[in-house]
Amino acid sequence: MKNFTFKQNTKFIPLVLCLLIYQITKAQDQEFVRQQYTPAEPACVYYADNYRGAHSTFRSQAVANNMSRGSACSSFIVTYNGFTPEAEAAFQFAVDIWANSIESSQPIRINANFAPLNAGVLGQAGPTNFFTSNAPGALPDVFYPIALWEKLEDRDSEDPPPFGNSDSVDISCTFSSTFNFYFGTDANPPNGQFDFVSIVLHELGHGLGFVGLASSDGSEGTIRVGNPPRPSVYSNFIENGSNTSILGFDDPSMALQNQLTGNNLFCNGPQAVAENGGDEPKIFAPNPYNGGSSYSHWDESTFLAGDINSLMTPQIGPGEANHNPGPITLGFFEDMGWSLCASLSTEEFEVADLNINPNPFSDRVFITINNGNSGVYNLDLFDINGRLIKSSGATTTDGRLMMSNLQDLERALYFIKVTEMDTGLSITKKIVKN
């Protein structure tokens, strides 16, 4: 029997240490590094239109009821600069509509100015900053407007570094102090006056996230900003009439410019599409490109004055009022990551009645209906581009449904839509594949 003597190779130890240090360093390099983008100008410029007739769209009854009770779903803190008492009261009325439309655990801070603007400009506004996020359910490598980022991260940007700021402001906006505004809150402006509540409501919508960050130099278009360039979360839900994502075009490029000016862009957010009767709502993309208006609005010719979804079109005329963000816009806000204060529901089927777990999921999800009703449901699973991935029907007698065989899905954010077949009511929730 041979005897073997083990001799330690001391030259191997430094090699192992080097490899270990390399692996640790590599893992650290792959850790999430939050990025920030600070725009140099307002995301939206709101222009006065010609008189198109008197139109009044009122608050939803749910929002009106909540406002009368003083039970807001989010907290807005406004710093007013140069406002008259009448203008401030109308501004606050618009703030209260948004506070009773979206939910956030974090305060939303607004710096509001009342000052002269260029001829024909009613107001201008936008988020003060955009951040990337690795919060559960957040999309990778996209910029979120700061108010939505705070909601997703569940912390105020005034918190400690890396982005702590004792003077944190989420939305910056300026409204013309020289326009003939109507400061009433009844959505009934005279024919010659512009409804201030509607204009503020519109601009705050941009500050909260209805913004695509597009620009054009006349020959090339771009929708990405920062270094390295990234799109806003808004652009993840925009495609052309051939179902090609706007993110699939070189940026910057003439091809992207053609998309931005081709009058052929649509929103494919599952909730926005559902609120539009199954059709993708159209985006404003005229030729030539209109800075401050193009890409970051609903199409003016599709959502005409008087349409409940017309608030986020690029123009408003005297005598026109809209005090309702509109179900399509609110659906799009849900797609981008906001939670709604009053989702589509009835006493029989409410968002609070629906629980989905596990979330994140691996190979299956369980849906629990807590209203005690038995019934037939349809389950639809969509990817972030609104594509239907899987659909199934199920009957529940114990309030529990299941969607299985999901193990082959890519790790990503998805939307699951639960539809009660007897009533046609549906609820859509976000889920994450781990």
C-alpha positions, -999 to +999 in steps of 0.1 A: +000+000+000+014+033-010+015+062+013+004+096+000+016+128+015-005+159+010+015+191+005-003+224+007+002+246-023+007+280-007+007+296-042-029+286-045-041+306-015-035+340-029-052+329-061-083+318-042-084+351-023-081+371-055-110+351-070-131+356-039-124+394-038-132+395-075-166+378-070-175+401-041-165+431-061-185+419-091-215+413-069-212+448-055-210+462-090-242+445-099-261+460-070-288+484-078-275+520-082-303+546-082-301+572-110-316+607-110-327+630-138-335+667-132-354+684-161-343+718-171-378+730-182-414+721-175-427+689-190-459+704-203-470+738-217-508+742-217-521+764-245-554+783-248-576+771-276-604+790-294-640+789-282-655+755-290-688+758-271-697+755-234-689+721-219-690+710-183-676+678-169-681+674-131-663+656-104-672+619-100-697+614-072-672+593-052-647+621-053-673+647-044-685+626-014-649+621-002-642+658-005-673+667+015-662+643+043-626+655+042-614+619+038-585+623+012-565+593+001-532+613-002-517+645+013-507+674-008-486+703+006-487+734-015-464+765-013-483+794-030-464+822-046-481+853-059-517+839-058-548+860-052-572+845-026-596+835-054-568+818-075-556+800-044-590+787-035-595+773-070-561+758-070-568+740-037-601+727-051-581+710-080-556+696-055-584+681-034-597+663-065-564+646-071-560+639-034-593+620-036-583+602-068-549+587-061-533+571-030-499+576-015-485+572+020-461+600+013-468+638+011-468+653-024-452+687-023-460+714-049-444+747-056-471+768-072-465+802-089-489+828-102-470+850-126-470+863-162-463+837-190-458+839-227-488+848-249-513+820-252-498+799-224-523+791-196-499+772-174-468+750-174-457+722-150-438+690-145-420+668-120-390+684-104-370+651-105-371+616-119-355+585-102-350+549-110-364+524-085-359+488-075-390+488-052-412+456-055-433+460-087-412+488-101-400+485-137-362+483-142-342+510-160-370+536-163-374+570-147-403+575-123-415+611-115-406+618-079-441+617-065-447+583-079-412+572-069-419+582-033-452+562-035-434+531-048-405+533-024-429+542+005-406+569+017-403+607+013-374+621-007-367+642+024-354+610+039-316+605+043-291+601+013-287+592-014-314+616-023-322+634+009-332+670+004-347+692+031-362+714+004-378+686-015-405+696-040-422+670-062-441+692-087-432+727-099-459+747-118-466+782-129-499+797-141-505+829-160-515+858-138-527+878-168-553+855-183-590+860-180-596+830-157-628+818-140-620+809-104-654+793-096-655+756-086-688+747-102-674+737-136-695+764-153-673+791-167-687+819-188-680+817-225-652+842-225-633+828-195-609+799-190-617+775-161-588+777-137-597+745-118-595+725-150-561+740-160-546+733-126-560+698-126-545+692-160-510+705-150-509+685-118-517+654-139-484+660-157-466+666-124-478+633-111-466+613-141-485+619-174-452+628-191-432+611-219-400+631-218-399+633-256-381+660-276-372+667-312-347+688-331-367+687-363-349+658-378-344+633-350-366+624-321-358+611-286-377+598-256-347+590-233-329+613-209-301+611-184-267+593-185-271+565-195-303+575-213-335+560-200-372+565-208-399+575-183-423+548-171-449+565-194-431+552-225-432+516-215-469+517-224-468+535-258-468+517-291-477+525-327-507+512-347-487+481-357-482+472-321-445+481-321-433+495-289-420+531-290-389+518-271-380+496-301-367+524-322-332+538-321-329+568-299-322+594-311-332+587-347-352+599-377-373+567-373-382+578-338-390+613-351-414+597-376-431+579-348-435+611-327-450+629-357-469+601-374-503+605-357-502+568-350-493+563-313-514+546-287-513+536-250-514+499-244-516+500-206-540+472-196-561+493-173-562+523-197-573+499-225-600+483-203-614+518-194-615+526-231-637+497-239-609+474-250-594+499-275-560+515-270-565+552-263-547+575-288-517+597-280-513+632-294-486+629-321-491+656-348-468+667-376-449+689-371-438+681-336-452+705-310-429+710-281-446+709-247-477+692-262-467+663-285-465+628-270-475+637-234-512+641-240-543+622-252-552+630-288-571+662-292-592+649-321-602+617-304-611+630-270-631+661-279-643+689-256-670+675-233-656+640-233-650+628-197-615+617-207-605+651-223-587+666-193-553+655-205-556+667-241-532+695-251-557+724-253-587+739-236-610+767-247-630+794-229-663+782-215-649+746-212-645+729-179-634+694-169-631+686-132-626+648-137-593+632-145-613+606-164-614+568-162-589+562-190-563+586-174-568+571-140-564+536-156-531+547-171-520+560-137-527+525-123-507+510-151-477+532-143-478+523-106-503+546-088-530+532-066-565+547-070-586+560-042-618+549-059-613+520-083-640+505-105-662+486-080-696+480-067-708+469-033-707+433-045-671+434-060-646+458-045-608+460-047-607+455-009-624+421-015-596+408-036-563+393-023-536+378-045-507+357-032-479+349-033-467+381-048-439+379-060-449+345-074-430+315-088-453+290-106-488+299-095-510+326-079-540+322-057-568+347-059-591+350-028-625+367-031-634+379+003-670+390-004-684+355+003-700+352-031-697+322-053-696+327-090-678+324-124-647+344-130-623+349-159-586+354-152-564+372-177-527+377-174-510+406-193-474+416-197-463+452-192-470+460-228-506+449-225-501+416-243-524+388-232-502+360-219-527+336-204-564+334-199-586+309-180-620+306-165-628+294-130-658+289-107-655+295-070-676+282-042-652+289-014-638+323-026-606+309-039-592+308-075-559+297-089-538+304-120-510+278-124-483+267-149-466+301-147-430+288-141-418+295-176-427+332-175-398+356-176-390+375-144-409+407-148-440+428-138-474+415-150-510+424-146-537+400-136-573+410-144-601+393-125-635+396-141-668+386-125-687+372-154-722+378-141-718+415-137-689+422-161-670+440-133-633+436-133-603+444-111-567+445-123-538+441-100-500+441-105-480+409-097-443+402-100-426+370-113-395+362-092 
